Amino acid sequence: MKRFSFTILSFLFFVTSYSQQIEIDENTEEFQEILSLYNKAKEYKEKESYDLAITTYKEVIRQFKGYYSDTHQYYCVFLSNLASLYESTDKYNLALPLHLKSLEKTEQIFGKEHSKYGICLNDLALFYMSRGQLNKALFYSKQALTNISKSLGKENSAYGIFLNNLALLYEKTGQFDKAMPLYKESLENTEKTLGKDHSSYGTSLNNLANLYQIIGEYDKALSLYLEALKITEITIGKDHSSYGISLNNLANLYQYIGEYSKALPLLLEALENIKKTLGKNHSSYGKRLNNLANFYQEIGQYEKAMPLYQKALENQQKTLGKNHPTYIITINNLALLYKSIGQFNKALTLYHESLEVSEKTLGKEHPSYGIRLNNLALAYESIEQYSIALSMLQEGLKNSKKSLGKEHPSYGKSLNNLALVYESMEQNDKALSMYIEVLENTKRSLGKEHSNYIISLNNLISLYQKKRQYSKVLPLLIEANIHTQSQIKKNFAYQTREEKEKFIRNKLDYNLSITSNFNYLTNNSYPETISLATNNILTTKNLLLNATKNILNQLEKLNDTTINKKVTAFRSKETYLNKQLQLPIASRVTSFNKEQSNLETLEREIVNLYTQNFGEDVNYVKDYKQTKLKGDELAIEFTYFDIYNKTRTDSTIYVAYLYKKDWETPKVIDLFEEQQLTKYFNSITSANQLYKTRGSKSSRITSIADSIYQLVWQPLEKFTKDSKTIYYSPDGFLHKIPFAALPNEENKLLGEVYELNQMGNTADIKKYNKQPNLKDIVLIGGVDYTYTPDSNKNVNEAQQFSILESELLLGNEDNIKRSSGSGSWSYLNGTKQEVNRIKELIPQSKVLNGKEATETAFKNLSGNSPSVLHIATHGYFFPDLEKKKDKRILGEEKPYVHAENPLLRSGLILANANYAWKHGNNPYEEEDGILTALEISNLDLKKTDIVILSACETGLGDIPSSEGVYGLQRAFKMAGVNIIIMTLWEVSDKETAEFMDLFYTKWKAINNPKKAFKEAQSVMMEKYRKYPEKWAAFVLFE
């Protein structure tokens, strides 16, 4: 079983500090011109037009020095303001000399006791703080506060501002006990002197909220952040950088407490704010990039996080330098990412750099030093250098305890990681007591709904299982399962389709499979976890499909004009980008990445609209007791998982969970290890070899079909023998097996013994009761694949490339050489006869054949598709990509990069396709005739009740975990079709036409396609019993 460490990501909080400006007297005529320029410069600064403000201030100083001298009081003010502007634009080398000169001149004119001198001290403190030189900043800030309290008094607003700045420095240096009373006093001062409606009050609230968040008082922090955001919007407006600061800080808090659906839109808005107000070359832009990367990293979307971190570092290196604390935070976070993707050498180098600079700039007592130490230790733990990791983690725990306290979540994380190392060193008793303390810490500091609480539960479960203390595992397992299920709705409320897929793959599949693993380890001894595991299987199977396919259709039913415009725009953009995805990377439009980002933004808006309108009614968790089984009908859910026994093993086990309506608890049968099944598929290529039954010549030996039967079905028969009707949902490699063709011990085929119904999920039994309308049918067959270019036609530049030119998509040389052999697809005369025969049986049928069966004609069915869609043409499927292709294309090893969409590697061949198939593209037509599964998935086929895919290998595809087969069947399901008839291998024209003739004849007679399919299958089964390749490939999938 997996054990989880807590990597501690570093947020970049945005805190606002103040400098005080002195009003200018209008004493002389000459001064009016300078005053006018000064006011203009102030206006530019308020609008954050910093370049214009700097130019104008320079002119103010030039004129002032010409009229007066550099010993006048206002000259000092102008110098300080110009220095402040240089800081705002990250031109620190120009700012420092001006600050020092202003301080010197102010001392000459007013002396050290004057408030103007205190203001200069404060400005200098802020400068050193922005440069990360915190000790120098503290020195000047303390002097400034002492000066202002004596010169202006504690009732002056400047005193509150200087209190805030000193508190901020104490916070940055980890002296939280000193920072808190100063922040509170500052807030009280600002409320009295300026009022709650002043922007400075909002800033004070924001800074105090930061500190509450750091020390773990999240409820207080949240209320203050929300109030600060509201005040900032009212007083300054949404187009000011200060509003972006408030957005960013609120987002960081939501992320920290696990409210990801609230955090992400705020982070995106904060990034846009800084782009507009300060620009991409400002250091604040780098901070926002880090925070967004931080978010994506935390939810497991590493491929999004990596480029954001790299851009953030590029920005910060230019604007702040490598020794700045902000740069080091990003270095630390990037190191965490490298560790997460297994690049430990890169991670160790960055961790060491981060730790050294933290020690130098902040000292060993600062909590940030403890965080860096903790993360470096985890990298050593990952490469099994436990003694080094142990000493570092012990030091890090002491740091966390001293700087933050035992109630803080960071202390719990440090303790968890120390326990993890003790467990790796087989010191399990030490680890156990720590894991128990971690669980209590996490519950108190973050709450049970936080994802870290689930991690804490899982770590404790893992150790109890290792110690075989299964009775202690049971209540923890049940609790962990409840919280994991709640995470589904919480995450799906804001995630895009891609993000949902990664959440399922990276977190959910494992968290919910823990119960199945527990049952396996305990010989299925606990009824509670058997029921739990059954529901988990039903919940996870096709979860992504069910969570995404109906979103657009449901929103359209609201008949809201604004929503419909968004849905239409989304469909259009997705169609366009799907076409772009078929091109080689170098041939895509230059704006491709931007267009993808825009599509993601639009999709997120649509998901939010769906959540607002339907979120309360959505329940993703399934319960087997709610399944519509009758009498002795039996449901079988096959599942598979990696076995965790102390640690993860190399074994993948297949298990069957069976249930009936009147069973109190499902039955569990442990079946086989995956390699026991796959060896047959790896060694045999002919379906007839795999599934032929025992004949007279082979009666003395066991056929392969017998062996598969003994693995997959025979162990179930003590529970299946009393049921005639069986609903089953395959998983993994079982999708490749035609269950009806397996012979039992009496040499009867399972299709003869049982009424078998293949499901994507048995929770959907009898969910779709609508009978397809045989009078509303479109037939596609007899397709003419040839194409002769018309020289008079204009060349379509957009169609210069296709999927066939993309080595990235085809994956390997075998794929490129595959399928058509000669480079073209042969005419299928049998398909013409097939559709003509169906047309005779059903005269109302609409036929698309010859040159009419185009990709365009097919896509025109979207939104107004027939109830029945019959497709008789070539199909294709390319196996998964080779990993080495990713490395070569990307230029470096990036294991977090996932394979290209498998829906691009399967599809249908339609009219005119041979030209593109042979030449790589067809520049003379809008569509090339090669209809990918991805394109099908983007169509609206919800009016189609059944699709009959009378094409070779239409049931093939990639099999990624619990989501079934990613190929044509997945595409049609995504498009809205409920029932699919498909083939697992190529069937000859003769037997295909024979099967279809039987199927439609019986369908017309009994008006039930599922019964008609079974009857047709029975006839073919009896006629070709020794030749399963002629009939067993056809599968009805619901």
N, C-alpha and C positions, 0 to 999 in steps of 0.2 A: 504494500500500500504506500502511496506517496506520502512524503512528509513535506511540510511547507515551511520555508523560512520567511521572515518578514524583512524584505528589503525596505529601507526607509528612504523614500523619495523626499527631495527637498523642494518645497514651494518657494517661489520668490514673491513675498508679500510686498505690496506697494504701500509705503507710508509717506505721508506728506509732512514736510517741515516748513517752517516759515522764516522769512527774513522781513525786517521792518523797514519801510521807506519813510523818509522825512519830507514833509510838505515844503514847497518852495514859496517864499514870499515874492510878491510882485512889487519890488521897490523902485526899479528904474525902467526907463523907456527901452533901453538897450536889452533889458532882460526879457521884454515881451516876445521878441523873436525866438530867443532860446526857450522860453516857456512854451511857446507854440510847438516847437520841435519836440520838447520833452513830453508834452501831453500826447503828441502823435506817437512817440516811441512807446509810451505807456499803453496806448490803445492797441498798437501792434502786438505788444507782449500779452495783453489780455486775450487777444484773438489767437495767440500762439503762432503769430507770423514772425518767427524769431529772426530770420534773416533781415527782414525789413526793420525790425526793432533794433538790431545790432548796428545796421548802417546809420540809422537815425541817431542813436546814442553817440556814435562816433562823431557825428556832425555836431551834436550838442556839446560834447567835450571840446572839440576843436574851436567852436565859436566862443564858448565860455572862457577858455584859456586865453583867447585873443582879446576879449573885452576886459577880463579881470586878471586873475592869476591862478596858479595851482595851489595857492594857500587859502583859498576861499572855502567856506564850509560846504557849499554846494558841489564843488569839484569832487569832494570825497564821496558825496552821495552818488554822483554820476559814475564815478569809478566803480563803486560797489554794484550799482545796477547793471553796468555793462558786464562786470565779472559774473554776476548772476545769470545773465543771458548766455554767456559763454558756457557756463555749466549746463544750462538747459539744452544746449546743442552739443554737449559732450566735448567741448573744446577746452579741456581742463588746463592745458599748458598755457593758454592765454588768460585764463581766469586767475590763477594763483598770483602772478605779479601784481595784478590790479587790486586784489584783496589786501595784499601786504602793503602796497603803496597807500591805499585808502586808510588802513589802520595807522600807518605812520603819520600821515597828514592830519588825521583826526586827533591823534594824541598831541601833535604840535599846536593845533588850533584850540582844542577844548580841554585837553588833559584827560587822564585816565578815569576821572570820577564822573564824567559826563555820559549821559545816556547814549549819545551818538557813538561814543567809543565802545559801549556795550553792544550796540548794534553791529559794529564792525567785527567785534569778537565773535558774535553769533554767526555772522556770515562766514567767517573763516572756519568756525566749527562745522558748519554745514558743508563747506567745501571738502574738508578732510573726511567727513563722514561719507560723502559721495565717492571719494577715492578709496574707501575701505581702510583708511588710517584712523582707526577708532580711538586709540589712546591719545593721539594729538587732538582729535575732535572732542573728546571728553575734557581735556585740559582747557580748551578755549570755551566750551559750553558752560562749564562750572563758573569760569570767570565772568562770562556774559550774564549769567543769572544773578550772580552776586552784585554786579554793577547795576543791573536794571532794577533790582529790588531796592537798592539804596537811592538811585537817581530818580526813579518814577514811582516807586512804591508797588506793593503787591496788589493794589486794586486796579492797576493799569492793564489794559489788554495785552501789552507787550510782555508783561510778566507771565501771563498764561501761555503765550506763544513760546517763550524761552523755556518754561517748564516742560512743555510738550517735547521740545527738541532734546532736552537733557534726558527725559524719560525714554525717548526713542533710542538714544545712545546706550542707556543702561540695558534696554531690551536687546539691542544688537550684541552687547557684550555678555549676555546671559545673566545679568543681575536683575532678575525679574522682581525680587522683593523690593528693590529700590525704584524700579520703573513704575510699579502699580500705583503707589500713593501720589507720585508726581503726575501721572496721567489723570487721575481722579481730580486732583487739585486744579490742573490745567482746564479740565472740562468745566468745573465749577466756575472758574475765573471767566472763561469764554462765554458761558451762559449769562453771567452777571454783566459783563462789560459790552458784549456784542449782541447777545440774544440768540435764541435757538434758530432763528431764521437766517443767520449769517453762515456763509460757506465755511468759515473757520470752525464753527461748532460741528458741522458735518465731518470735517477733517479730524477733529478731536475724538469724535465718536468712532470713526474708522480706526484710528490708531489704538484706542483703548480696546476695541474689538479684536484687533490683531493679537494683543497681549493675552486676552482671555482665551483665544484660540490656542495660542502656544502653550498655555498652562493647562489646557484641557477642559475649560469651562465653556462648552460649546453652545449651550442655550443662551447664556449671556452674550456671547460673541455674535450669535445669529441675530438677536433682537437689535443689537447696536449696529451691525452691518446694514440691516434693512432700513433702519432709521437714517443712517448716514447716506445711503443711496438715494432715499427720498429727498433729503435736504439738499444734496448736491445737485440733483436734477432740477429742483425748484430754483435754487440760487444761482447756479452757473449754467445749467443746461446739459443736454446729452452730447453736445458737440465739443465739450471741453475734455482735456486729458484727465482731469480730476474725476470725471464721471467714469471714465474707463478704469481708473484705479479702484473705485468703489465696486465696479462690476467684477473686476479681477479677484478682489479679496473675498467677496461673497461667494464667487465660484469656487475658490480654493477651500473655503469652509465646507460647502456642499460636497465637494469631492472627498474631503477628509472624513466626513461622517457617512459617506457611502451613498449620498443622494445624487447619483450620476446624471439622472435625467434633468436635474435642475442645473448642474454644474456646466455641462457642455455648451448649451446655448449662451450662457453668460461668458464663458471663455472665448467663444467665437466672436461675440459682440465686442468684448474688451480688446481683442486683437484688431478688429476693424476700426475701433475707436482710435487706437494708437497710430494706425496707418494713416488715418485722415488728419489727426491733430498734430502729431510730431514727426511722422514719416518713418520709413523703414530703416533709416540710417541712425536713428536715435537708440540709445541703450535700452530704453523702456520697451522697444519693439523686440529686442532680444530676450528680455525677461518674459514677455507674453508668449513668445515662441516656446521658451522653456516650459512654461506652465501648461500650455496646450499639449506639448510632447509628453509631459509628466502624466497628464490625464490619459492619453492614449496608451502609454506604457502600463499604467495601473490596470486598465481593462483588457490588457493583452494584445493590443493592436500595434505590435512592434514596428511593422512596416510603415505605419503612419508616424510613429514617434521618431524614428531614426533621422529622416531628413529634416524634421523640425529642430531636433537637437543640433544637428550640424549647422543649420542656418543660424541658430541662436549663438553658437560658439563663434561663428564667423563674425557676427555682429558685435558680440561682447569683446572679442579680441581687439577689434578695431576701436571700439568706443571706450572700453574700460581697461583693457590690458589683462595679461594672464595672471597677475597677482591679486586681482580684485575678488572679493568674496563672492560676488555674483557669478563671475566666470567659473569659480571653483565649484559652486553649486551645480552648474550645468555640467561640468566635467564629471562630478559625482553621479549625476543622474544618467549620463551617457554610459558611464562604467557599469551601472546597474543594468542597463539595457544590453550591453555586450555580454554580461554574465548570464542574463536571461536567455540569450540565444546561443550560449555555449562557447563564446569567444573569450576564454578566460585570460589569455595572455594580454589581450587589449584591455580587458577589464582591470587586471592587476596593475598595469602601468598607469592607468588613469586614477585608480584608487590611491596609489602611493602619492601621486602628484597632488591629489585633492587633500590627503591627510597632511602632507608636509606644509602646504600653504595655510591650511586651517590652523595648524599648530603655531605657525609663525605670525599669522594675522590676528587670531582670536585667542590663542592659548589653549592649554589642555583642560581647563575648567569649563570651557564653553560647551553647551550641549551639542553644537554642530560638530565639534571634535569627536564626541562620543558617537555620533551618527556615522561619520566617516570611518571611524575605527570599526564599528559594527559591520559596515558594508564590506570593508576590506577583509575582515575575518570570514565573512560568508563566501567570498571568492576562494579563500584558502580551503574552506570546508568543502567546496565543490570539487576541488582537485585532491581531496583526501589528505591534506596536510593539517591534521586535526590538532596537533600540539600548538602550532602557530595560531590557528583559529581560536583555540581555547583561551590562551593568554590574552589575546586581543579582546575577545568577548567579555572576559572577566573584568578587564579594565574599562571597557565600554559600559558595562552594567553599573559599575561604581560611578562613572561619570553621569549616567542617566539618573541614578538614584539621588546623587548630590545636587545636580543642576535642575532637575525637573520634579523629582519626588517619585515615590513608589506608586502613586495613584495615576500617574500620567501614562497614556498609551505607549509612548516611546519606551518607557521602562518595561512594559509588558512585551513589546516587540524584542527588545534586547534579551530579556529573560527567555523568550521563546527560542531565539536563535542559539542561546547557550545550551538550552535543553536539547536542541536538535543535534549539536555536536556531541554532547554526552551520550545521546542515543546512538549516534554513529560509532562511538567508541565502546558501545555495548555496556555503558554504565546506566542501565535502564532505571534503576531506583532513583538516582539523582534526577534523571530526565523527567520521570513521572511526577515527582513533587513539584518541579518547576512548571510542567505543562498544566497542572491543576491550578497553580497560582496565576499562570498566564490567562487561563479561561476566566477566572474571577476578575482579573484586571481588565480584560477586554470587555466583559459584561458591564462593569462599572463605568469605564471611561468612554466606550464607544457604543455600547448597547447591543442587544441581541440581534438587531436587524442588520448590523454592519457585516460586510463580507469577511472581515478579519475574525469575527466570532465563529463563523463556519470553519475557517482555517484552523482556529484553535481547537474546535471540536474534533476535526478530522485528525489532527496531530495526536490528540489524546486517544482517539479511537484506534489509530494505528499502533500506538504503543501497547494498549490493552490487548489488542489482537496478537501482537508479538509475544506477549506474556501469557496468551491463551486464557485471559480473564474475560470470557465472552459475556458473562452475565453483566459485567460492568460496561461492556460495549453497547449493549442493547438500548438503554435509555438515551445514551449519547447519540447513537445512530438515528433513532427516531427524531430526536430534537434537531439534529443536523439536517435531516431530510425535510423537515417542516420549513426550516429557514431557507434551504436551497430552493424549494418550490416557490417560496415567496419572492425570491430573487428573479424568477422568470418574468413575472408580471411587471416588476419594478424596472427591469432592464429593457424589456420589450416596449415599454411605454415611450421610449425616446430613440431606440436604436434603429439604424437603417438595416436593410436586408443583410448586407455584408457584415455589419457589426453583430447582428443576431447570430449569424452563422459562426462567427469567431467566438462569441460567448458560449455557444453550445459546444463547439469543438474544444475550446481551451479550458472551460470550467465545468459546464453543466454535465456533459457526458460522463466525466470522471466522478463528479460529486454524487450523481444519481446511480452510478454503477457500483458504488461502494456496498450497497445493500446486497446486490447479486453476489459480489465477491465474498461478503460475510456469510451468506447462505451456503456458498460452496465450501468455505473453510469449516463450517459447523455442520456439514452433512445435512443441510436443510432442516435443522432441528427447531427453528423458532417460527411459529405461525405468523407472528406480528411482522417480521421482516420479509417473509414470503409474500404476504399481501402488499407490503410496502414496495418490494421490488417489482411485483407485477404492475402496480400503478405507475412506477417509475418508467418501466419499459413502454407502457401505453402513452405516457406523457412525452417521452423523448422521440418516439418514432414519428417521423414526418412533422416534427414540431415546427421547424422552420417553414416548411411548405404551408402548413395550416395557419401559421402566424402572419404570412405575407401575401398569400395568393388572393385573398378577398378584400384587402384594404382599399384598393381603388374602386372596386365594384360597390362596396358598402358606402363609400363617400359619395359616389355618383347618385346613389339612391336618395340622398338628402335633398337633391334638386336645388342646391345652392350655387348661384352663378359664379361667385368668387372661387368656391372650392372646385367647381367643374373646370374653371380656367386653369387652375393649378394642376389638376389631374391630366387635362389635355396636354399641357405644356410638359409635364413629366413623361407621358407616353411618347411624345414627339422627340424629346431630348434623348430618352433611353433608346429609342429606335435608331436615332442618328449615331449615338455612341457605340451601340452594338455593331453597326456596320464598320465603324472605325476600328473596333477591337479585332476585326477580321484581317486587318492590314498588318504588314510588318511594321514594327515600331517606327522605323525611319520614314515610312510612307504616310504616317498619320498626320493630320493637320497640326500645325505648330501650337494651336490653342487647346490641344487634346486634354492636357492635365487640368487646365483652367475649366474646360467644359465639364470634366469629370467632377471637379470640386463644386461647380454650380449645380450639377445634377444631384450631388450628395446633399447640398443645402436645401434644394427643392424637395428631395425625398424626406429630409428631416422635418420640413414644414408639414408635409402630408402625414407623416407618422404622428406628429403632434396633434393635427386636426382629428385623426382617427382616435387617438387616445382621449381627446376632449369629448368626442361625440359618442364613443362606444366603449371606452376603457373600463368603465365600472361593470359592464356586462360580460367582459371577456374573462374566461377561465381556461387557462392552458393545462391545468392539472386534470388528469383522467382518473376514473375510478372503475375498475373492472366490474363492480357490482351494478353499474349503470348500463352495461352493455346489453343490447336487445337480443339475448339468446332465448330460445324456447326449448322446453322439454329436455331431451337428451342431446341437443346440439352442443358441440364442443368447440372451444376456441383454444388455439395453440399460438403462443408467442415465442418465436425463436429469438435468442439474443446471444451475443458473444462479448467477451471482455478479457482483458489481460489479468492474469492471476497475480494478486499481491499476497505473498506469504512471508512476512517479515520485511522483505523488499520485493520490488517488482521482478517477476520471473519472465522467461522468454516464451512462456506458454500462453496461448490464446484459447480459451475454453468456450465451447458452444453448449448452451443450456436451453431447455424448453420449459416454459411456464404454461400450464394447462388449467383451464377453468370452465365450469359449467354454472348454469343459473342457480342450482340448488346447493352448490358446494360452499361451505363456510370459508374454506381456505383453498387457494389454488394448489395444484400439485407441481412439484419441480423435479425434472429429470436432467441430471448431468449427462451430456452426450459424448463429446469427443474433443480432442485438440485439433485445431485448425489444420495442422500439417497432415493429419490423418486423412482429411478430405481432399486437400489441394493437390496431393500427389497424383490423384487420378486425372485431374484436369491438366496437370503439367505433362503427363506422359501420354495421354490419349487425345487425339484431335477429332476423331469421328464420333458423332452422336450415336451412331449405330453400335460402335464398340463400347461406348459407355453404358448404354441402356438396353442392349439386346437381352432378351430373357433366355433362360436355360432351354436348349433344344436337345434333340436326341443325341447329338454328337458331343454336347458339352455337359451332359447331366452329371458327370463325375467331378466336375470342377465348379468352383464358385465364380460366377460372372462378376464383372465390375459393378453392375447394377445391384447384385446381391450385396456386395460389400458396402455400397452407399446406403442401401436399405438398412443394413445392420447397424450402421453408424447413426443414421438420421431418424429412422422411423421405428424400427423394431423395439427399442427401449420404451416407446410410448404406448405400445399396443395393449398393455394391461389396463390403460385408461381409455383407449380409442375403441375397443372392441364392442362397447355398448352404444356407440354413436354411429349413425349413418351419415349425418350432415356434420362436416367439420370445416370450420373457418381457420385458416392458418396465415400467419404473417412471417415470411422468411426474413433473414438478416444475413449480412455478409455474403459469403460464397454460396449460401443456400439459394440466393436469387438466381443462380445459374442452373438450378435443378428443376426439371419438370416432374413434380411429385407424382403425378398421375401415371408416369411410366415406370415407377419403381415396382419390382415384383416382390411379393411377400414370400414366406416360407412354403406356401402352397402353390407358388408360381402364378398367383393371381396378381394382376396389376392393381395398385392402390386406387387408380381411377375406376376399376371395376368393383372394388369393395366399398368405397366411400363416395359420397357426393362432396368433392373437394372444392373449396372456395378460397382462392388466393386473395389476400387483402394487403394493403399497405399498413394497416393498423386494425386490429380486431375491435378496437373501441368504436370503429365506424360501421360495425355490422348493422345492416338494414337502415343505415342513415340516409341512403339515397334510394328512395322507393319509386321515384318517377320512372315510368317506362319510356324509353326512346320512341320517337315517332318515325316509323319506317317509311312514312309517306313524305317525310322531309329529309331527303338524303342527297348528298353530293358524292359522286364516284370519280376517282382520279385513277386512270390507268391507260395503257397503250401510249405511253408518253414518248414523244419524238425527241431524243437527246441531241440530235445533230444540229449544227448551226453553220450557216454560210454567211459571212459578213457582207453587208451591203455597203459598197464603196461610196455610195452617195450619202450615207449617214454620217453625221458629225460624231467625232470621237468624244466620249464622255470621260473627261479627265478624272472625275471622282471614282471611276471604275477601272483605274489603271492597275490595281492590285487586288488580290483576293486571299482568302484563307490558304489557298494552295501554294502561294508563294511564301508563306510565313513558316519558316523552319521552327520558330518559337512555338507555334500552335500545333504543327504536325508532330513535333517532338523528336522523332528519330528517323533514320533512313528507311527502316522497315515500313513505317507509316507512309512515307513519301512514295515508296515503290508499290504500296498496297492497292488492293481492290480492283481497279479497272484493268490492270496489267498492261494493255496496249496503249493506255493513256486516254481511253474513251469508254463510255458505257454502251453496252449492246442493247439493242431494242428487245423488249420483252413481249413477244407476241402473245404469250399466255395471259398476260395482264389485260390485253385488249379483249381477249375472249372472256376473261373473268368478269370484267365490268359489263360487257355486252350481255352476258348471261344474267347478271343481277338486274340489268335494265329490263330484260324480258320478264323477270319475276316481278319487278317493281317498276312499272312503266313511268311513274311520276319522278323517277330518279333524274337528277341533273348530272350530265357527264362532262368532265373536262379531260380531253385526250389529245393525242397528237401535239400540235404546236399550241393548242389552247391551254394545256396544263402547265402554265408558266408560274414562276415564283410570284409574279405580280398578282395573277388571278387568285392564287392561294391566299396571299396577304389581304386581298380585298374581302375575304370572308370575315375578317376581324370585325367584331361588333354586330355582325348579322350572320353568324355561322349557322349551318343546318343542325338539326337534332342528331343526325347520323352522318359521319364522315368516313368514307372508305378510301384508303390510299394504297394503290398497288403500283409500286415503283421500287427502284433501287434505294437501299438505305446504306449508310456507312457509319463506322465507328473507329476512331483512332485511339489506341491505348494511351495510358498516362505518359507524361513527359519524362525524359531522362533528366536527373538533377544536374548533370554536367552542362546541359544547355543553359540553365539559369546562370551558372557560374560564368560561362563564356560571354553570355549576352550582357550581364551586369558588370563584368570586369573584375569581380572579386567574389569571394565566398560569402553569401548572405543566406544562411539557413532559415531565416524567418520568412523569406519570400515564398509564397505558396504557389502551387502549380496554376497555370492558366485555367480559365473556366472550362471544365470538361464539356459544357454544353456547346462549346465551339468545335469540339472534336467529334460530334455526331450530327447526323442530319439526313435529309432526303434529297434525291436527285430528281429535278424537274426539267421541263422543256428547255432546250437550247444549252444544257449544261456542259456538253462535251467540249465546246470551244474554251470555256474557262478552265475546265478540268485539265485540258491539254496544254493550254498556254499560260495558265495562272490567273488570267482575268479576261473579261469581255468588255472592252471599252466602247462597244457599239450599243449596249443596252443598259438600262437603269439597274436591272437585276441580272445576276449571272446564271440563275437556274440552280444554284446550290443553296438549299434552304437549311440553315443550321438550326440546331435545337435551341440555341440562344435566341434566334429570331422568332421561332415558334413561341417560346416562353413569354415573349413580350406582346403577343397577340391577345385579343379579347375573344375567347372561344367559349365563354360561359354558357351560351345557348346550346352548345354541342353536348349531348348526353353520353355519346359513345364514339370512340375512334377505333376503326379497324385498320391496323397497320399491316397490310399484306405485302410487306417488304422484307428482304433478308436482314436478319440480325437486328431488328428494331427493338429488341429487349435488352441489348447490350449497353454498357456504359460503365463509368467509374462507380465504385461503391464506397462512399465516404461515411463510415459509421452509421448512425441511426437514421439517416435521411434516405436510405434506399439507393436505387440505381440512378446515377446522374447521366441521363441520355435522353432519347426521344420520349420515353414514358414520363420522365420528370418534366420535360418541357410542356407536354400536353396537360399534365396535371397543373402546372403553374399557370397555364393559359385558361384553366377553368373546367377541363373535362373530367368527368367522374369515373367512367369505365373505359378501359383500354384493352384491346386485343392485340397481341404482339407476338413476335417470333424470337426464340432464343438462338436459332441458327438458320442457315439458308435452307429453304425447302424448294424442291423443284416446282416448275410451273404447273405440271400435271397434277400433283397432289395438292398444291395450293388451290388450284381451281376447283378440284373435287371437294376439298374441305369447305370452301366458301359457298359452293353450290348447295351442299348439305345444310350449312349453317343458315343461309338466307331462306331456303325452302322451309325449314322447320320454324324459323323465326316468323315468317309470314303466316304459318299455320297456327302457332300458339301465342304469338304476340309477346314473347318474353325472350330477350336475347341471351340472358344467362342460362336459362334452361335449354335454349336452342343450341348454344355452344356445347353444353355437356352432352346433348344427344348426338350432335355431329361428331364430337370427340369419341363417343362410345362406338359409333359406326366405324370410324377410321381405326380405332384401337383394335376392334375385332378383325377388321379386314387386313390390317398391316401389323399384326401383333409381333411378328419377328423383325419388323423394320421400323423401329420407333422414330428414326429420322424423318419418316414420311408424315408423321402426325403429332408427335409429342412436343415439337417446337412451339406450337400454338398455345398461348397462355392468356387467360382472361384475368385481368388485374383490376381490382376495385379499390 
